[in-house]
Amino acid sequence: MDFAGAQAGCALVSPPDRPLENFPRHFCLTRGGAAAAGLGDHERALERLLTVGEEMDRQPQLWDWYWRLLQRWTLADLWLAQG
């Protein structure tokens, strides 16, 4: 439940000025989106979760099956929270 810590960890792994490719990027976007949702930043969460979903569709990677579960679960929770 350390949402701020999760965001900070992803910023270390994939800073905005040096975006990573594929696995770490998909992981960080998914984790960052879930953290933003947990912090109540629904706009940022939706942006990250939809972005990573599109990227996983275009360029699937080995662990995307796992991150997609979290991505879809968080999207469902986010949409329920928004009504």
N, CA, C and O atoms as CSV, one atom per row, in Angstrom:
chain,resi,resn,atom,element,x,y,z
A,1,MET,N,N,0.809,-1.199,0.000
A,1,MET,CA,C,0.000,0.000,0.000
A,1,MET,C,C,0.860,1.275,0.000
A,1,MET,O,O,0.354,2.369,0.248
A,2,ASP,N,N,2.138,1.127,-0.275
A,2,ASP,CA,C,3.032,2.282,-0.360
A,2,ASP,C,C,3.003,2.810,-1.791
A,2,ASP,O,O,3.932,2.578,-2.564
A,3,PHE,N,N,1.934,3.518,-2.135
A,3,PHE,CA,C,1.749,3.977,-3.501
A,3,PHE,C,C,2.808,4.996,-3.910
A,3,PHE,O,O,3.310,4.950,-5.034
A,4,ALA,N,N,3.149,5.908,-3.015
A,4,ALA,CA,C,4.180,6.901,-3.331
A,4,ALA,C,C,5.533,6.222,-3.529
A,4,ALA,O,O,6.295,6.609,-4.415
A,5,GLY,N,N,5.835,5.216,-2.712
A,5,GLY,CA,C,7.078,4.471,-2.866
A,5,GLY,C,C,7.126,3.707,-4.177
A,5,GLY,O,O,8.184,3.593,-4.795
A,6,ALA,N,N,5.978,3.181,-4.605
A,6,ALA,CA,C,5.919,2.463,-5.882
A,6,ALA,C,C,6.203,3.404,-7.038
A,6,ALA,O,O,6.923,3.050,-7.972
A,7,GLN,N,N,5.639,4.601,-6.976
A,7,GLN,CA,C,5.910,5.579,-8.030
A,7,GLN,C,C,7.375,5.986,-8.037
A,7,GLN,O,O,7.986,6.105,-9.099
A,8,ALA,N,N,7.932,6.196,-6.870
A,8,ALA,CA,C,9.341,6.594,-6.780
A,8,ALA,C,C,10.251,5.493,-7.314
A,8,ALA,O,O,11.235,5.783,-7.994
A,9,GLY,N,N,9.938,4.244,-7.017
A,9,GLY,CA,C,10.734,3.126,-7.520
A,9,GLY,C,C,10.713,3.042,-9.026
A,9,GLY,O,O,11.740,2.765,-9.646
A,10,CYS,N,N,9.560,3.276,-9.625
A,10,CYS,CA,C,9.468,3.247,-11.082
A,10,CYS,C,C,10.209,4.421,-11.705
A,10,CYS,O,O,10.775,4.288,-12.790
A,11,ALA,N,N,10.214,5.560,-11.039
A,11,ALA,CA,C,10.950,6.712,-11.560
A,11,ALA,C,C,12.445,6.421,-11.586
A,11,ALA,O,O,13.156,6.921,-12.457
A,12,LEU,N,N,12.927,5.621,-10.644
A,12,LEU,CA,C,14.339,5.251,-10.636
A,12,LEU,C,C,14.668,4.279,-11.761
A,12,LEU,O,O,15.723,4.372,-12.387
A,13,VAL,N,N,13.752,3.343,-12.013
A,13,VAL,CA,C,13.979,2.325,-13.043
A,13,VAL,C,C,13.791,2.908,-14.431
A,13,VAL,O,O,14.562,2.602,-15.340
A,14,SER,N,N,12.778,3.741,-14.605
A,14,SER,CA,C,12.455,4.280,-15.920
A,14,SER,C,C,12.151,5.773,-15.813
A,14,SER,O,O,10.988,6.172,-15.868
A,15,PRO,N,N,13.193,6.603,-15.661
A,15,PRO,CA,C,12.949,8.048,-15.561
A,15,PRO,C,C,12.371,8.593,-16.865
A,15,PRO,O,O,12.665,8.066,-17.938
A,16,PRO,N,N,11.556,9.640,-16.785
A,16,PRO,CA,C,10.910,10.179,-17.992
A,16,PRO,C,C,11.888,10.594,-19.087
A,16,PRO,O,O,11.554,10.518,-20.270
A,17,ASP,N,N,13.084,11.029,-18.716
A,17,ASP,CA,C,14.035,11.464,-19.731
A,17,ASP,C,C,14.799,10.304,-20.368
A,17,ASP,O,O,15.497,10.503,-21.363
A,18,ARG,N,N,14.680,9.091,-19.810
A,18,ARG,CA,C,15.331,7.911,-20.375
A,18,ARG,C,C,14.358,6.731,-20.342
A,18,ARG,O,O,14.563,5.797,-19.567
A,19,PRO,N,N,13.309,6.751,-21.162
A,19,PRO,CA,C,12.347,5.653,-21.118
A,19,PRO,C,C,12.980,4.323,-21.519
A,19,PRO,O,O,13.814,4.262,-22.422
A,20,LEU,N,N,12.574,3.284,-20.843
A,20,LEU,CA,C,13.095,1.944,-21.116
A,20,LEU,C,C,12.221,1.236,-22.133
A,20,LEU,O,O,11.097,1.652,-22.413
A,21,GLU,N,N,12.744,0.190,-22.663
A,21,GLU,CA,C,12.021,-0.604,-23.641
A,21,GLU,C,C,11.268,-1.748,-22.971
A,21,GLU,O,O,11.733,-2.313,-21.980
A,22,ASN,N,N,10.153,-2.070,-23.494
A,22,ASN,CA,C,9.394,-3.276,-23.259
A,22,ASN,C,C,9.213,-3.704,-21.804
A,22,ASN,O,O,8.451,-3.068,-21.075
A,23,PHE,N,N,9.898,-4.773,-21.359
A,23,PHE,CA,C,9.594,-5.336,-20.046
A,23,PHE,C,C,9.619,-4.321,-18.915
A,23,PHE,O,O,8.614,-4.178,-18.219
A,24,PRO,N,N,10.731,-3.602,-18.697
A,24,PRO,CA,C,10.701,-2.665,-17.571
A,24,PRO,C,C,9.677,-1.554,-17.789
A,24,PRO,O,O,9.061,-1.081,-16.834
A,25,ARG,N,N,9.495,-1.142,-19.024
A,25,ARG,CA,C,8.526,-0.079,-19.310
A,25,ARG,C,C,7.107,-0.559,-19.024
A,25,ARG,O,O,6.339,0.148,-18.371
A,26,HIS,N,N,6.754,-1.733,-19.495
A,26,HIS,CA,C,5.406,-2.251,-19.254
A,26,HIS,C,C,5.167,-2.445,-17.760
A,26,HIS,O,O,4.096,-2.123,-17.247
A,27,PHE,N,N,6.163,-2.967,-17.076
A,27,PHE,CA,C,6.075,-3.147,-15.631
A,27,PHE,C,C,5.873,-1.807,-14.927
A,27,PHE,O,O,4.990,-1.670,-14.079
A,28,CYS,N,N,6.694,-0.824,-15.281
A,28,CYS,CA,C,6.629,0.468,-14.604
A,28,CYS,C,C,5.344,1.231,-14.921
A,28,CYS,O,O,4.770,1.861,-14.032
A,29,LEU,N,N,4.887,1.185,-16.162
A,29,LEU,CA,C,3.626,1.857,-16.491
A,29,LEU,C,C,2.460,1.216,-15.746
A,29,LEU,O,O,1.580,1.914,-15.243
A,30,THR,N,N,2.456,-0.108,-15.675
A,30,THR,CA,C,1.381,-0.801,-14.971
A,30,THR,C,C,1.433,-0.502,-13.478
A,30,THR,O,O,0.423,-0.145,-12.871
A,31,ARG,N,N,2.604,-0.649,-12.901
A,31,ARG,CA,C,2.772,-0.391,-11.466
A,31,ARG,C,C,2.511,1.083,-11.143
A,31,ARG,O,O,1.865,1.399,-10.145
A,32,GLY,N,N,3.012,1.973,-11.987
A,32,GLY,CA,C,2.778,3.400,-11.782
A,32,GLY,C,C,1.315,3.779,-11.910
A,32,GLY,O,O,0.824,4.634,-11.173
A,33,GLY,N,N,0.619,3.149,-12.842
A,33,GLY,CA,C,-0.816,3.399,-12.988
A,33,GLY,C,C,-1.600,2.919,-11.780
A,33,GLY,O,O,-2.516,3.595,-11.312
A,34,ALA,N,N,-1.234,1.745,-11.278
A,34,ALA,CA,C,-1.898,1.217,-10.087
A,34,ALA,C,C,-1.614,2.109,-8.878
A,34,ALA,O,O,-2.503,2.345,-8.061
A,35,ALA,N,N,-0.392,2.598,-8.762
A,35,ALA,CA,C,-0.035,3.486,-7.654
A,35,ALA,C,C,-0.794,4.808,-7.752
A,35,ALA,O,O,-1.295,5.317,-6.749
A,36,ALA,N,N,-0.875,5.358,-8.956
A,36,ALA,CA,C,-1.614,6.609,-9.141
A,36,ALA,C,C,-3.089,6.427,-8.779
A,36,ALA,O,O,-3.694,7.308,-8.170
A,37,ALA,N,N,-3.656,5.299,-9.150
A,37,ALA,CA,C,-5.054,5.016,-8.792
A,37,ALA,C,C,-5.200,4.938,-7.273
A,37,ALA,O,O,-6.160,5.465,-6.712
A,38,GLY,N,N,-4.259,4.288,-6.616
A,38,GLY,CA,C,-4.300,4.178,-5.163
A,38,GLY,C,C,-4.180,5.516,-4.460
A,38,GLY,O,O,-4.704,5.699,-3.361
A,39,LEU,N,N,-3.488,6.454,-5.097
A,39,LEU,CA,C,-3.333,7.801,-4.537
A,39,LEU,C,C,-4.494,8.726,-4.908
A,39,LEU,O,O,-4.548,9.875,-4.469
A,40,GLY,N,N,-5.426,8.209,-5.722
A,40,GLY,CA,C,-6.576,9.012,-6.124
A,40,GLY,C,C,-6.336,9.871,-7.342
A,40,GLY,O,O,-7.189,10.690,-7.683
A,41,ASP,N,N,-5.205,9.717,-8.013
A,41,ASP,CA,C,-4.896,10.475,-9.223
A,41,ASP,C,C,-5.434,9.686,-10.418
A,41,ASP,O,O,-4.681,9.050,-11.155
A,42,HIS,N,N,-6.742,9.743,-10.586
A,42,HIS,CA,C,-7.411,8.908,-11.581
A,42,HIS,C,C,-7.024,9.242,-13.007
A,42,HIS,O,O,-6.938,8.350,-13.851
A,43,GLU,N,N,-6.790,10.507,-13.287
A,43,GLU,CA,C,-6.422,10.908,-14.651
A,43,GLU,C,C,-5.077,10.306,-15.058
A,43,GLU,O,O,-4.951,9.738,-16.143
A,44,ARG,N,N,-4.081,10.429,-14.193
A,44,ARG,CA,C,-2.753,9.869,-14.487
A,44,ARG,C,C,-2.824,8.344,-14.569
A,44,ARG,O,O,-2.204,7.729,-15.436
A,45,ALA,N,N,-3.586,7.745,-13.658
A,45,ALA,CA,C,-3.716,6.286,-13.659
A,45,ALA,C,C,-4.313,5.806,-14.981
A,45,ALA,O,O,-3.801,4.868,-15.592
A,46,LEU,N,N,-5.384,6.441,-15.415
A,46,LEU,CA,C,-6.037,6.040,-16.660
A,46,LEU,C,C,-5.094,6.202,-17.847
A,46,LEU,O,O,-5.038,5.337,-18.721
A,47,GLU,N,N,-4.352,7.310,-17.880
A,47,GLU,CA,C,-3.406,7.541,-18.975
A,47,GLU,C,C,-2.355,6.430,-19.032
A,47,GLU,O,O,-2.093,5.884,-20.104
A,48,ARG,N,N,-1.759,6.097,-17.904
A,48,ARG,CA,C,-0.711,5.077,-17.876
A,48,ARG,C,C,-1.269,3.696,-18.204
A,48,ARG,O,O,-0.653,2.938,-18.953
A,49,LEU,N,N,-2.417,3.372,-17.655
A,49,LEU,CA,C,-2.974,2.033,-17.865
A,49,LEU,C,C,-3.423,1.825,-19.307
A,49,LEU,O,O,-3.233,0.744,-19.865
A,50,LEU,N,N,-4.012,2.840,-19.909
A,50,LEU,CA,C,-4.413,2.711,-21.313
A,50,LEU,C,C,-3.196,2.679,-22.233
A,50,LEU,O,O,-3.180,1.949,-23.224
A,51,THR,N,N,-2.185,3.468,-21.905
A,51,THR,CA,C,-0.951,3.476,-22.699
A,51,THR,C,C,-0.287,2.106,-22.681
A,51,THR,O,O,0.084,1.577,-23.729
A,52,VAL,N,N,-0.139,1.536,-21.494
A,52,VAL,CA,C,0.534,0.234,-21.412
A,52,VAL,C,C,-0.302,-0.851,-22.087
A,52,VAL,O,O,0.256,-1.774,-22.680
A,53,GLY,N,N,-1.613,-0.758,-22.008
A,53,GLY,CA,C,-2.457,-1.738,-22.698
A,53,GLY,C,C,-2.252,-1.699,-24.200
A,53,GLY,O,O,-2.167,-2.740,-24.851
A,54,GLU,N,N,-2.174,-0.488,-24.750
A,54,GLU,CA,C,-1.928,-0.337,-26.189
A,54,GLU,C,C,-0.548,-0.855,-26.569
A,54,GLU,O,O,-0.390,-1.517,-27.594
A,55,GLU,N,N,0.453,-0.552,-25.741
A,55,GLU,CA,C,1.812,-1.021,-26.030
A,55,GLU,C,C,1.906,-2.541,-25.953
A,55,GLU,O,O,2.601,-3.159,-26.759
A,56,MET,N,N,1.221,-3.143,-25.003
A,56,MET,CA,C,1.246,-4.604,-24.894
A,56,MET,C,C,0.567,-5.252,-26.089
A,56,MET,O,O,0.967,-6.330,-26.526
A,57,ASP,N,N,-0.464,-4.594,-26.619
A,57,ASP,CA,C,-1.126,-5.124,-27.819
A,57,ASP,C,C,-0.205,-5.034,-29.035
A,57,ASP,O,O,-0.138,-5.966,-29.836
A,58,ARG,N,N,0.507,-3.908,-29.172
A,58,ARG,CA,C,1.384,-3.683,-30.329
A,58,ARG,C,C,2.661,-4.502,-30.283
A,58,ARG,O,O,3.077,-5.067,-31.294
A,59,GLN,N,N,3.293,-4.568,-29.097
A,59,GLN,CA,C,4.584,-5.252,-28.966
A,59,GLN,C,C,4.562,-6.144,-27.721
A,59,GLN,O,O,5.135,-5.783,-26.693
A,60,PRO,N,N,3.913,-7.290,-27.804
A,60,PRO,CA,C,3.827,-8.159,-26.628
A,60,PRO,C,C,5.196,-8.676,-26.196
A,60,PRO,O,O,6.068,-8.952,-27.020
A,61,GLN,N,N,5.354,-8.798,-24.892
A,61,GLN,CA,C,6.581,-9.295,-24.287
A,61,GLN,C,C,6.252,-10.482,-23.385
A,61,GLN,O,O,5.088,-10.749,-23.087
A,62,LEU,N,N,7.280,-11.177,-22.964
A,62,LEU,CA,C,7.122,-12.407,-22.199
A,62,LEU,C,C,6.225,-12.245,-20.974
A,62,LEU,O,O,5.330,-13.063,-20.767
A,63,TRP,N,N,6.438,-11.221,-20.164
A,63,TRP,CA,C,5.701,-11.083,-18.904
A,63,TRP,C,C,4.423,-10.271,-19.032
A,63,TRP,O,O,3.773,-9.995,-18.023
A,64,ASP,N,N,4.046,-9.885,-20.233
A,64,ASP,CA,C,2.829,-9.075,-20.394
A,64,ASP,C,C,1.573,-9.790,-19.918
A,64,ASP,O,O,0.636,-9.139,-19.457
A,65,TRP,N,N,1.533,-11.103,-20.018
A,65,TRP,CA,C,0.350,-11.832,-19.534
A,65,TRP,C,C,0.136,-11.540,-18.056
A,65,TRP,O,O,-1.003,-11.449,-17.598
A,66,TYR,N,N,1.209,-11.396,-17.319
A,66,TYR,CA,C,1.132,-11.138,-15.885
A,66,TYR,C,C,0.770,-9.678,-15.619
A,66,TYR,O,O,-0.102,-9.402,-14.795
A,67,TRP,N,N,1.424,-8.743,-16.301
A,67,TRP,CA,C,1.148,-7.325,-16.083
A,67,TRP,C,C,-0.228,-6.951,-16.582
A,67,TRP,O,O,-0.849,-6.037,-16.040
A,68,ARG,N,N,-0.726,-7.639,-17.608
A,68,ARG,CA,C,-2.068,-7.326,-18.107
A,68,ARG,C,C,-3.131,-7.645,-17.056
A,68,ARG,O,O,-4.149,-6.957,-16.976
A,69,LEU,N,N,-2.901,-8.677,-16.256
A,69,LEU,CA,C,-3.846,-8.972,-15.176
A,69,LEU,C,C,-3.965,-7.788,-14.225
A,69,LEU,O,O,-5.074,-7.376,-13.884
A,70,LEU,N,N,-2.833,-7.237,-13.794
A,70,LEU,CA,C,-2.841,-6.076,-12.906
A,70,LEU,C,C,-3.409,-4.855,-13.617
A,70,LEU,O,O,-4.161,-4.084,-13.021
A,71,GLN,N,N,-3.058,-4.675,-14.879
A,71,GLN,CA,C,-3.550,-3.531,-15.645
A,71,GLN,C,C,-5.070,-3.559,-15.741
A,71,GLN,O,O,-5.722,-2.542,-15.504
A,72,ARG,N,N,-5.634,-4.695,-16.083
A,72,ARG,CA,C,-7.090,-4.796,-16.241
A,72,ARG,C,C,-7.813,-4.719,-14.896
A,72,ARG,O,O,-8.883,-4.120,-14.795
A,73,TRP,N,N,-7.231,-5.322,-13.877
A,73,TRP,CA,C,-7.820,-5.276,-12.546
A,73,TRP,C,C,-7.871,-3.822,-12.054
A,73,TRP,O,O,-8.885,-3.371,-11.521
A,74,THR,N,N,-6.771,-3.106,-12.240
A,74,THR,CA,C,-6.715,-1.719,-11.800
A,74,THR,C,C,-7.662,-0.853,-12.615
A,74,THR,O,O,-8.316,0.032,-12.062
A,75,LEU,N,N,-7.747,-1.093,-13.927
A,75,LEU,CA,C,-8.700,-0.351,-14.754
A,75,LEU,C,C,-10.129,-0.572,-14.267
A,75,LEU,O,O,-10.906,0.378,-14.176
A,76,ALA,N,N,-10.475,-1.809,-13.956
A,76,ALA,CA,C,-11.826,-2.101,-13.469
A,76,ALA,C,C,-12.096,-1.365,-12.153
A,76,ALA,O,O,-13.157,-0.764,-11.987
A,77,ASP,N,N,-11.150,-1.409,-11.226
A,77,ASP,CA,C,-11.309,-0.697,-9.960
A,77,ASP,C,C,-11.429,0.821,-10.187
A,77,ASP,O,O,-12.232,1.499,-9.545
A,78,LEU,N,N,-10.619,1.326,-11.109
A,78,LEU,CA,C,-10.636,2.756,-11.412
A,78,LEU,C,C,-11.978,3.174,-11.989
A,78,LEU,O,O,-12.548,4.180,-11.567
A,79,TRP,N,N,-12.480,2.423,-12.934
A,79,TRP,CA,C,-13.769,2.760,-13.539
A,79,TRP,C,C,-14.905,2.655,-12.518
A,79,TRP,O,O,-15.831,3.466,-12.539
A,80,LEU,N,N,-14.841,1.669,-11.630
A,80,LEU,CA,C,-15.849,1.566,-10.574
A,80,LEU,C,C,-15.774,2.768,-9.644
A,80,LEU,O,O,-16.809,3.300,-9.242
A,81,ALA,N,N,-14.569,3.205,-9.294
A,81,ALA,CA,C,-14.396,4.355,-8.403
A,81,ALA,C,C,-14.910,5.638,-9.052
A,81,ALA,O,O,-15.391,6.537,-8.361
A,82,GLN,N,N,-14.809,5.723,-10.375
A,82,GLN,CA,C,-15.269,6.915,-11.090
A,82,GLN,C,C,-16.765,6.883,-11.368
A,82,GLN,O,O,-17.343,7.876,-11.811
A,83,GLY,N,N,-17.385,5.745,-11.107
A,83,GLY,CA,C,-18.828,5.626,-11.335
A,83,GLY,C,C,-19.132,5.288,-12.754
A,83,GLY,O,O,-20.300,5.150,-13.119
